[in-house]
Amino acid sequence: MKILFFLSFTFSFLFSSNLFGQGGWNIGYLPIDSVGLSDIGRDVKLDFAGNTKFSSGNSNQVRTIVSPQDTAKILINEEEVELVEVRNIHSDWGFYNEQYLECESYSTNQTLRVYHTVIEDLKEGSIKFRLYVEVYPRNKKGKLYNNPKRWCWSLWIEKEKLSGLMIEN
């Protein structure tokens, strides 16, 4: 009877507790100098040059090499737009699809977000990217509305503006 009680208690404890939870991680990293022709067509997240410190070549170091909020100004449709990196990277988890670029001041009462970026072409000092953009209207309190407008733009970005690219593992 004591053994049955012990087993019952043990199983109920194991299946009702979160003690055995584990984080998740599916982000890799490519230093900008290692991007090659085989990467054309690949979905990536831009990591702008700034506070990024990449030294060892180990793509598992993304937590330590990606800065939480580097910024860069790029031309989109002949308009200079300042994009901020929004990084949801934590000590025990980080998911590729939760990383994006944002411009809160895209136009009056709108926020622009770049969720997907695809490498289209390469040349000596720059990379051509296709940016999939969502533009969200904001209310007077700054809250984003649902149902954003979606656009796709292709543009060249100089390699010197980038430290590297985040990739999905």
NORFEN-V699151 format. One record per residue. N is the residue number from 1. RES is the residue in three letters. PHI is phi in whole degrees, -180 to 180 (none if undefined). BURIAL is b if it has 24 or more other ideal C-beta (glycine too) atoms within 12 Angstrom, else e. D_LAST is the distance of its C-alpha to the last C-alpha in Angstrom with 1 decimal. Layout:
N_RES_PHI_BURIAL_D_LAST + N_RES_PHI_BURIAL_D_LAST
This chain:
1_MET_none_e_49.6 + 2_LYS_-65_e_48.0 + 3_ILE_-67_e_45.2 + 4_LEU_-64_e_44.5 + 5_PHE_-63_e_44.4 + 6_PHE_-62_e_42.1 + 7_LEU_-64_e_39.6 + 8_SER_-62_e_39.8 + 9_PHE_-63_e_39.2 + 10_THR_-62_e_36.3 + 11_PHE_-66_e_34.4 + 12_SER_-66_e_35.1 + 13_PHE_-66_e_33.8 + 14_LEU_-63_e_30.6 + 15_PHE_-88_e_29.8 + 16_SER_-112_e_31.0 + 17_SER_-111_e_29.3 + 18_ASN_-104_e_26.0 + 19_LEU_-65_e_26.4 + 20_PHE_-105_e_23.5 + 21_GLY_-69_e_20.9 + 22_GLN_-142_e_17.5 + 23_GLY_-72_e_15.0 + 24_GLY_-131_e_11.4 + 25_TRP_-155_b_8.4 + 26_ASN_-142_e_4.9 + 27_ILE_-112_b_5.5 + 28_GLY_-115_b_5.7 + 29_TYR_-144_b_9.1 + 30_LEU_-117_b_11.3 + 31_PRO_-60_b_15.0 + 32_ILE_-59_b_17.2 + 33_ASP_-73_e_19.2 + 34_SER_-98_e_16.4 + 35_VAL_-73_b_15.8 + 36_GLY_-133_e_17.5 + 37_LEU_-58_e_18.8 + 38_SER_-67_e_16.0 + 39_ASP_-89_b_13.9 + 40_ILE_-62_e_16.5 + 41_GLY_93_e_15.5 + 42_ARG_-81_b_11.9 + 43_ASP_-80_b_11.2 + 44_VAL_-139_b_10.9 + 45_LYS_-119_b_12.5 + 46_LEU_-75_b_15.4 + 47_ASP_-119_b_16.2 + 48_PHE_-69_b_20.0 + 49_ALA_-64_e_22.0 + 50_GLY_169_b_23.8 + 51_ASN_-92_e_23.2 + 52_THR_-67_b_19.9 + 53_LYS_-126_e_20.5 + 54_PHE_-115_b_18.1 + 55_SER_-130_e_19.9 + 56_SER_-93_e_18.4 + 57_GLY_84_e_15.5 + 58_ASN_-90_e_13.2 + 59_SER_-70_b_9.8 + 60_ASN_-81_e_9.9 + 61_GLN_-90_e_12.9 + 62_VAL_-53_b_11.7 + 63_ARG_-57_b_14.2 + 64_THR_-96_e_17.0 + 65_ILE_-102_b_16.4 + 66_VAL_-96_b_15.8 + 67_SER_-75_b_19.2 + 68_PRO_-70_e_19.8 + 69_GLN_-155_e_22.0 + 70_ASP_-73_b_22.5 + 71_THR_-131_b_24.5 + 72_ALA_-153_b_25.4 + 73_LYS_-103_e_28.0 + 74_ILE_-132_b_27.3 + 75_LEU_-93_e_29.6 + 76_ILE_-123_b_28.9 + 77_ASN_52_e_31.9 + 78_GLU_62_e_34.0 + 79_GLU_-119_e_33.5 + 80_GLU_-74_e_32.1 + 81_VAL_-124_b_29.4 + 82_GLU_-93_e_28.1 + 83_LEU_-103_b_24.5 + 84_VAL_-111_b_23.2 + 85_GLU_-75_b_19.7 + 86_VAL_-109_b_19.2 + 87_ARG_-115_b_16.6 + 88_ASN_-106_e_16.2 + 89_ILE_-118_b_14.8 + 90_HIS_-121_e_16.7 + 91_SER_-64_e_17.5 + 92_ASP_-123_e_16.0 + 93_TRP_-160_e_13.5 + 94_GLY_-172_b_11.5 + 95_PHE_-120_e_9.7 + 96_TYR_-52_b_8.4 + 97_ASN_-71_e_11.3 + 98_GLU_-95_e_13.8 + 99_GLN_-100_b_13.8 + 100_TYR_-156_b_16.6 + 101_LEU_-109_b_19.6 + 102_GLU_-143_b_23.1 + 103_CYS_-128_b_26.7 + 104_GLU_-74_e_29.2 + 105_SER_-108_e_32.1 + 106_TYR_-61_b_31.3 + 107_SER_-156_e_34.7 + 108_THR_-56_e_37.2 + 109_ASN_61_e_35.7 + 110_GLN_-139_b_32.3 + 111_THR_-122_b_28.8 + 112_LEU_-103_b_26.2 + 113_ARG_-130_b_22.5 + 114_VAL_-112_b_19.7 + 115_TYR_-97_b_16.7 + 116_HIS_-127_b_15.3 + 117_THR_-139_b_15.7 + 118_VAL_-121_b_15.5 + 119_ILE_-75_b_16.6 + 120_GLU_-103_b_20.0 + 121_ASP_-162_e_21.7 + 122_LEU_-132_b_22.3 + 123_LYS_-143_e_25.5 + 124_GLU_-44_e_26.8 + 125_GLY_-110_e_26.4 + 126_SER_-152_e_24.3 + 127_ILE_-128_b_21.5 + 128_LYS_-93_b_22.2 + 129_PHE_-117_b_19.9 + 130_ARG_-104_b_20.4 + 131_LEU_-101_b_20.3 + 132_TYR_-98_b_20.4 + 133_VAL_-115_b_22.8 + 134_GLU_-122_b_24.3 + 135_VAL_-113_b_27.7 + 136_TYR_-104_b_29.0 + 137_PRO_-72_e_32.7 + 138_ARG_-116_e_33.7 + 139_ASN_-83_e_36.9 + 140_LYS_-65_e_39.4 + 141_LYS_-89_e_37.8 + 142_GLY_93_e_34.4 + 143_LYS_-74_e_32.7 + 144_LEU_-80_e_30.3 + 145_TYR_-84_e_31.5 + 146_ASN_-77_e_29.4 + 147_ASN_58_e_29.3 + 148_PRO_-72_e_28.1 + 149_LYS_-81_e_29.1 + 150_ARG_-119_e_26.2 + 151_TRP_-136_e_26.3 + 152_CYS_-135_e_24.3 + 153_TRP_-127_b_25.2 + 154_SER_-109_e_24.5 + 155_LEU_-155_b_25.3 + 156_TRP_-92_b_25.1 + 157_ILE_-124_b_23.9 + 158_GLU_-65_e_25.1 + 159_LYS_-60_b_22.7 + 160_GLU_-65_e_24.8 + 161_LYS_-83_b_23.8 + 162_LEU_-119_b_20.1 + 163_SER_-88_b_18.7 + 164_GLY_-178_b_15.2 + 165_LEU_-133_b_12.4 + 166_MET_-85_b_9.4 + 167_ILE_-128_b_6.4 + 168_GLU_-89_b_3.8 + 169_ASN_-89_e_0.0
